[in-house]
Amino acid sequence: WITDYTNSTTCKPNPEYYREICARFDLDPAKCLMIGNNAQEDMEAAAAAGIRGFLIKDCLICEGELPDCPQGTFGDMVQFLADL
């Protein structure tokens, strides 16, 4: 699923963006995982929608504090997923 202006009413960093995707696919946000590199637009916005996240720090975009979530390299993410 690729979001664009024809199928979405909001965009990141609005938490409603994530809620809308979950609703479209009948997903429980608590059972979803956002993997991204932007501390605010990916992690904080997803968390506000009830989605946990993993922050990729190899290409980090952060305009403030680092969020309280699992984070690391791409390799760390692979291990994180394997441990789920």
C-alpha positions as CSV (number, residue, x, y, z in Angstrom):
1,W,0.0,0.0,0.0
2,I,1.4,3.3,-1.0
3,T,-0.3,6.3,0.4
4,D,-0.9,9.5,-1.7
5,Y,-3.4,12.3,-1.9
6,T,-6.0,10.1,-3.7
7,N,-6.3,7.5,-0.9
8,S,-5.4,9.3,2.3
9,T,-6.9,12.3,4.0
10,T,-3.8,13.1,6.2
11,C,-0.1,12.7,6.1
12,K,2.8,12.3,8.5
13,P,3.3,13.6,11.2
14,N,-0.4,13.6,11.9
15,P,-1.2,10.5,14.1
16,E,-4.5,10.2,12.1
17,Y,-2.4,9.1,9.1
18,Y,-1.5,5.9,11.0
19,R,-5.0,5.4,12.4
20,E,-6.4,5.7,8.9
21,I,-4.1,3.0,7.5
22,C,-4.9,0.7,10.4
23,A,-8.7,1.3,9.9
24,R,-8.4,0.6,6.2
25,F,-6.8,-2.8,6.8
26,D,-8.7,-3.5,10.0
27,L,-5.5,-3.6,12.0
28,D,-5.2,-3.2,15.8
29,P,-2.6,-0.4,16.2
30,A,-1.3,-2.2,19.3
31,K,-0.3,-5.1,17.1
32,C,1.5,-3.0,14.5
33,L,5.1,-1.8,14.3
34,M,6.4,1.3,12.6
35,I,10.0,1.1,11.4
36,G,11.4,4.4,10.4
37,N,14.3,6.9,10.6
38,N,12.5,10.0,11.6
39,A,12.2,10.5,15.4
40,Q,9.2,12.8,15.2
41,E,7.3,12.0,12.0
42,D,7.7,8.3,12.3
43,M,8.1,7.3,16.0
44,E,6.3,10.1,17.9
45,A,3.4,10.3,15.5
46,A,3.0,6.5,15.3
47,A,3.2,6.2,19.1
48,A,0.4,8.9,19.4
49,A,-1.7,6.5,17.3
50,G,-1.0,3.6,19.5
51,I,1.7,2.0,17.3
52,R,5.0,1.0,18.7
53,G,8.1,1.7,16.7
54,F,11.7,0.9,16.0
55,L,13.9,3.9,15.2
56,I,16.6,3.3,12.6
57,K,19.7,5.4,13.5
58,D,21.8,4.7,10.4
59,C,20.1,7.6,8.6
60,L,18.5,9.3,11.6
61,I,16.4,12.4,11.2
62,C,15.8,14.0,14.7
63,E,14.9,17.6,15.4
64,G,14.6,17.2,19.2
65,E,14.9,14.5,21.8
66,L,15.2,10.8,20.8
67,P,12.0,9.0,21.6
68,D,11.7,6.2,24.2
69,C,11.5,3.3,21.8
70,P,13.7,0.5,20.6
71,Q,16.4,1.9,18.2
72,G,19.6,1.0,16.5
73,T,21.2,0.1,13.2
74,F,19.6,-1.8,10.3
75,G,21.3,-4.9,11.8
76,D,19.9,-4.2,15.2
77,M,16.4,-4.0,13.6
78,V,16.8,-7.4,12.0
79,Q,17.7,-8.9,15.3
80,F,14.8,-7.0,17.0
81,L,12.4,-8.5,14.5
82,A,13.9,-12.0,14.9
83,D,13.4,-11.7,18.7
84,L,9.7,-10.8,18.4
